[in-house]
Amino acid sequence: MTIAQIACFVEAAGTGSFSKAAMHLFISQQTVSRQIRSLENELGVKLFQRRNTGVVLTEQGRLFYEVESELLRQHQTLIDRIRDSTHPDNQRLRIGLGGFSSYDEQRLAGTILSFSRENPELEVEYRVLPVNTALEWMDEGKLDLLITFQSELEKTRDLYIRPLPFGRTEIGIVISQNHPCASRRNLKFADLKDEVWGVLSPSVSLDHKLRLQQRLEHDEGLTNVRIKEYTSKSNLQIALVNGKCVTFVYEDIMNGMEDSLKFYPQPGDRELAQICMAWKMGEYTTKARNLADFMQQHLE
């Protein structure tokens, strides 16, 4: 039984896919299949059930995963610390938070602080940044990982993305409590076709304007809708409260403003609001996974 076999097994179990495991490990799918088949032959049991949609663990596979995933994590952490002892710069972990309300930022920051306390050998720091800036910093080596909404990362191809148990924030229409439509129980896009729609500028959110345009034009058949960009979430909130615009955005924009704004969830949009951690595969992978595991335990 080798580390390579265990790594392939754990990655395939975590992703539910041999092809995704291969992509994350930078090897071929055939290599992943061969390593897992060799491991199954050595153990004398089937670890996975193969399905059209991917793979799932057998009962024996789940038992094996419970132990081996933790042993692999400890092994990778040990190797990481040995390397860090000769490369002080690697003892830093620079984290970007992008696209969140102040309430969610505080919750995430508190979890990061707890992780830092349990890993005193690491110099952990975080910054609140626009998502596009954070992605640029990752490309330039100024940032190690990013925590943001999955929809902000849909166009990225070279990042490892792991969902976090932060809860699914709904996406919906937001209007002022003083808006003439605020007395309605339900609200549709067509009801607001003559309104100005406020969006966060691309410097703040990569996908807000595109998501709104797609929903209005392709899903609702509404064209020639007026759209105005705002350079910060605070400015958008002020405009909403004052009735200067309406918007289609994550529900967390309501935090602390429930008396001034009204939220109308829209069917089918919950999945878009998954919160994720993203990083480039490489020297910070072990640290990123350890932080993701820590957040998995403390945010549930």
N, C-alpha and C positions, 0 to 999 in steps of 0.2 A: 504494500500500500504506500503510495507516494503522495507528496504534497501537491503535485500537479493533478493527480486523480481527485484528491479532496477538493482542490480549488475548482475544478470543473464541476464536480457534483454540487458543491455549495452554491455556485453561481447559477447553475441550471435550476436548482431548487428555488432559489430566490426570484428568478425571472420567469420561471415556468416555460422556458424555451431554450433549446440547445443553440439555436441561431443567435439569440440575444446574449447567451453566455459566451459564445465564441467572440462576438463583437466586443463585449466588455473586457475579455481576456486577451484580445488581439491575436487570436489564433483561428484556425479554420473550424467550421462546424464538424467536419469529419474527425478532426483531432478530439473535439469534445466528446463526440459519440464513441470514439475508440477508447478514450480514457475511462468513461463511465461504464462501458461494456466490460472492460478489463477489471474494473472495480467490482462490478456485479458478479463476474465469474469468480473472483477471489473470495468474495463473501458467500457465494452460493445462493444469493437471493436477488430478486428484482427490486431495484430501488425506485423505479419510475413506472408509471402507466403511460403509454404513448397514446395521445389523442390527436384528432385533427387540429385542434386549437392549441396544441402544445403538449406539455408533460405535467403530470401531477405525481406527488410522492405516494408510494405504497405505504402500508402500515410500517413495514420494516424500514422504508426510506425515511419516514418521519422520525423514528427512533434514532436512526443513524445521524440524521440532520441535527437533532437536538444537541448531541454531544460534539459532533465533528465541526459544526459551524462555530462553536465557541472555542474549540481547540485551534482551529484555523485562525480565528481572530486574535487569540493570544500569541500564536506563532508570528503572525504578520506584525503585531504590535511590538513584539520583542525585536524583530529584525529592524523595524522602523526606528526604535529607540537606539539600537546599536549604531545605525547609520547617522542618526541625529547627533550622537556623542562626538562625532568627528566633523559634523557640518552644522554649526550653531544656527545658521539661517533657517535650516529645516525645522527648528524647534518652534517656529512661529506658525500660527494658523489664522489667516486673515479671511474674515467672513463678511459677505455683503448681504444686507436685507433690502429687498426691493418691492415696492408696490403695496405695502401694508398700512393699515391705520395705526395711529399712535398706540392704541390699546393692544393690538396684535404685536407691534414692535416691542412693547414692554414685556409681553408674555414670552416672546422668543428670546429677547435679551436676557431675561431671568434664567431661562434654561441654559443658554450659552454660558452665563456666569457660573451656574452650578457645575457645568461640565469643566470649566476652567479650574474650579476649586478642587475637583477630583483628579485633575491632571496638572499638578503644579509644575511639572517639567516643561509644559507647553506655554508659550507666550500667545495667549488667545486675544484677538481683538476683532471688533465688528464695526461696520459702518453702514449707515442708512444711505442708499444710493439709488438714483434712477436705474432701471434695469439695463438700459442700453449702455450706460456708463459702467455698470458692474461687469457686463459682458466684455466690454473693451478692456477693462482692467485685468480681467482673467486672461485675455489674449496677450496682454503686455506683461503678464507675470506679477501684477500688483495686487491680485486678489486670488485666493485659493479656492473658494467655493461661494456659491450664491444660494440664498433661500428666497423663493418667490413663488408666484402662481404658475401652474403648469402651462397655461395658455401663453405666458410670456416666453416660453422656451420651445414652442411648437416648431419654430423654423430653425432651431439649432440642430446640428448633426454630430458634433464632435464632443458632446458632453455626456457624462454618465448622469442619469436622472433617477432619483429615488423619491417616491412619495413619502410624505410625513403624515402622522396621525393627528393632524391639526383640526380635523373636521372639514366638511365640505361647505364652503361659504357659497350661498346661493347667489345667482346673478339675476338682476331684474331691473325694472324701470323705477327711477327715483324722481319724485317731484316735491315741490314745496307743499307744506300742510295748508298753505293759503291758496293753492292752485284750485281753479274751479272744478277740476276733476277729482280732487282729494277726497270728496265724500263718497266716491264710488268704491264698491267692494272689489271689483276687478278692473283692470286697465289693460288695453291692448295698444300696440304700436300705432295702429291706424287712428286711434283716438287722439293722438298727439302729432299727427302728420304735419300740421302747420306750425309747430313749435320749433324753437331753436334747440338743437341737441348739443349739449356740452360734452366734450371729451378731453382726456388728458393728452397733451401734446406728445409726439414721438420721443421727445427728450426725457419724458417721465415714464411713459408706457409704450412699449413697442406694438401692442396689439389692440389697444382700446378703440381707436378710430376705425381700424380695419374690421374689427369684430362688429362694431355698430353698423358700418356700411354694409357688411355682408348680411347682417340680420334684416336691415331695412329693405335693401334692394333685392336680395336673392330669396329670402324667406318670406318677407311681407309684401314684396312687390311695390315698395314705396320709393319713388325717385324724386330728385330735386329737393331733397330735404336739407334744410339749413343746418350746418354744423359749425360750431365754434370751439377752438382749442384753448385749453387752460394750462398754464405752466406749472401748476402744483395742485395737489389734492385739496389743499385748504382753499385755494382760489375757486376751484370748482364747487366746493361746499358752500362758499359764500354766495356764489351766483345762483345755486339751487335754492338756498333759503330765501333769497330776494326775488325769486321768480324770474330770473333772467334766462333760465334754460331748464331743460329736463335732461335726463341722462339714462343710460343703460350700463350698469356697473355692478361691482361686487357689493354685497350687503354690508360689508364692514365699513363702508363710507357713512353708515348710519350711526356708528358708535359715538355716543355722547350727543347726538343730534336728533334723537327720536321724537322730541317735541316739535321740531322744526321741519323735518322731512318725512315723507311717506314712501314706503317700499312696496313694490308689486312684483313678486316673483313670477318668472315666466317658465312655462313647461319646457323640460328638456335641457335646461342650462346648468343644472347642478354639477354635472361631471366636469365642466370647464374650470371649476373653481378649486381643483385639487392643489394643495400646497406641496411643493417639492424642494429638494436640495439637489444642486447640480455642481459637478466639478469635472475637471479634465483628468482622465486616467493618467497616473504617473506617480511621482514621489509623494503626493499628498493623499493618495487613495486610502491608505490605512487610516489616517487621521480623520478623513471625511466620513469613512464608514463607521468609525468608532463614535463620532459625533452623531451620526444618523441613528445608530443603535441606542445611544444615550437619549436622544430626543424621542425615539420610538417608545422608550420606557416611561419617560417623564411627561409626555404630552398626551398620552392616552387617557 
